[in-house]
Amino acid sequence: MPKPRKRLAGAAGPTGPDNKGPAGKRTKTKNPVGTSATLGNSSPEKTSASKNCGKNLSSYWLMKSEPESRLEKGVDVKFSIEDLKAQPKQTACWDGVRNYQARNFLRAMQLGQEAFFYHSNCKEPGIAGLVKVDVQFVRMMKRYITLAELKTHYQAHKTTGGPLKNMALFTRQRLSIQPLTREEFDFILSLEEKEPS
């Protein structure tokens, strides 16, 4: 989960300028525009999510954060899109990612790529807005797109071969950072203009 007190850290891996402090937490660095994050000698595990993105990982992402207060080891992990919007330059560090595959995806992100900001572990999970990597607020969604609505499309697309048929949100639910195909990203954006189904 992101910490609102920090500015965004660069996403470069061990071969780049990124320094890691205690417990593998990222420390503040700068990542030149246009450089991609790397993970040394390892690569993200090939899953249906990464396979859908072709040889190069996705240019589109879904990033989950919890919009409601919850203490984890005495620290409130709450960070909503409104919290991001309130940050200096509407930019924050994205940290607290523990799953190795989600960390690999985080390191694979490039500056300027777009991501959906997804509110998780709350009464009504769903996509609240758009951000760009280095996590900077872009805009709120025209309407909140709920998990229930996305699931309805996913289930229909599994049988019809639609854009969300392999969406990681349903095939790899526990990942806090997930790649999206261009087709998935565009389809979800198109939902803004439609009434909820």
Disulfide bonds with the S-S distance in Angstrom:
none
